[in-house]
Amino acid sequence: MIIKELILDLLKEKLNGRKRMKPQKRVKNRDIYVLEKTFYSDKNYLLVFWFEDNNSDWLWVRNCYPIS
């Protein structure tokens, strides 16, 4: 089950300390970030998110689900 705590753990583990990520695409005024095959707790996940209005204080998670 995908819950808020899982998404927060994925983001903390995979993004914490990273200096800069490159967006995968741009839609309107949003840079869309996709973490494909993010390994966490013996499973792979796909995580799609963006920063609202290019402000790092507002993170919006669009999708998160396990993949094989």
PESUL-V11325 format. One record per backbone hydrogen bond with DSSP energy under -0.5 kcal/mol. NH is the residue of the N-H (numbers start at 0). CO is the residue of the C=O. Records with the same first field share a line. If there is no record, write none. Layout:
NH: CO ; CO
This chain:
2: 0
6: 2
7: 3
8: 4
9: 5
10: 6
11: 7
12: 8
13: 9
14: 10
15: 10 ; 11
17: 14
23: 31
24: 31
26: 29
29: 26
31: 24 ; 29
32: 30 ; 48
34: 46
35: 33
37: 44
38: 36
39: 42
42: 39
43: 66
44: 37
45: 64
46: 34
47: 62
48: 32
49: 59
50: 30
51: 49 ; 57
53: 50
54: 51
55: 53
57: 54
58: 56
59: 49 ; 57
60: 58
61: 47 ; 59
62: 47
64: 45
66: 43
